[in-house]
Amino acid sequence: MRLHGTGRINERGHLEIGGCDTVELARRFGTPLYVMDEELIRKQMRRYVNAFRKTGLSFQVAYASKAFCTMAMCRVAEEEGLHLDVVSDGELYTALKAGFPPESIHFHGNNKTPFELEMALDAGIGLFIVDNFTELSMLDRIAGEKGVRPRILLRVTPGVEVSTHQYIQTGQEDSRFGFGLSSGQAIRAVKEALQARHLILEGFHCHIGSQIFGTGGYKLAVGKMAALAKELRDRFGYLPRIFNAGGGFGIRYVEKDQPLSPEEYVEAIADAVRNSFEGLPLPEIWVEPGRSIVGEAGTTLYTVGTVKEVPGIRKYVSVDGGMTDNLRPALYQAQYEAMLANRALETPEETVSIAGKCCESGDMLIWDLKLPPVRTGDILAVSCTGAYTYSMANNYNRNRRPAVVFVRNGEADLVVERETLEDLTGKDRIPDRLRANPVSGGPALKVR
């Protein structure tokens, strides 16, 4: 397993992150446990900001909180001067409760509810990314009722298909996101937005997908957005002030992944804007990285439980988590690297497959992983789990969602507590008709 950020092997032969021994973290906080390298998170944020500063262009970097959203994460983003992208009332509430400035929040999503729009308008958020005609008219109406004029971008689907898993492609023509370009929907949407009495159209948003390793798709999308801008200038005399190129910048999960650096993505987008918008006022460039900020900064720790060998076929090593804390392998065959955190210097001698504890044959975290001979009680560390793991965590089989710790300079801070068994039943209710036979509270349980 490649080490990322502040990761290193210490003198005890243990994996260490942020100056904290991961074996001690597992003992102290239990497993499964999400460990976030705060220094690496901050470094990635600064790389995007500094790369844009070098271009000399007006810009804005927003953290896409869908990748990993907690109050502590919102605070880090604010401290580093980033804006914030949210996609639900829950993410918005988290940001506001963390004290994030509402004027620096953008609201995404393809099916915003009236409640979410009202909540965001009442909070005074900075901007909405409008996804469809229903939202366009609804936002205009609700804004009028509240006597406000929110700023908006229109999400445009450019018809760019990139090489990534089909579940995380978003810019192709057949997409449930945004206003289609070739169909003429984008032109119509601009016309309606300009006619809306209570909306301020600032420009366009364009997101082509996720886990993208090249720059060709971004360059093509920028070119199409520039062509759209020229057509709108000629038709309506309208010029976009903002162009949001989205995110989707890839990271390295396994050896075959070859992502570019933040600096290379930024330089390519900036050059494409300069070249494609020639003859037009250059718009302010926005991006919204998520995975590339937190992905490599996350490591999930597990405790090894049962080991089962199918003679001549495979050895299964089961851990105390799985698809409840990392749904990505089951969802779209995501791949990961891992190591034994408590025996990090030992030579890998056997090939095993890492299974979760859920009652699903598809609950497999890693197939065919080389490790030292595995023993019950070992601590398995899976790298690059900072993005879309905690965000997708669930309670299947009534498993509890893990805790999250931020580590930095030898200190570990608990930023999300592990769910308790009481949390699992805290919202349950037994209707009166089922209370004919009183149910006892059950035996006293010792819960870790």
PyMOL commands that set and color helices and strands:
alter all, ss='L'
color gray80, all
select helices_A, chain A and resi 22-29+38-55+65-67+71-79+89-97+102-104+114-123+133-146+166-168+185-195+216-236+262-276+291-294+328-332+341-343+396-398+421-425+432-434
alter helices_A, ss='H'
color red, helices_A
select strands_A, chain A and resi 8-9+15-17+20-21+33-37+59-64+83-86+105-107+127-130+151-157+179-180+200-205+242-244+284-287+298-310+314-319+338-340+350-355+364-371+379-383+403-408+411-416
alter strands_A, ss='S'
color yellow, strands_A
deselect
rebuild
show_as cartoon
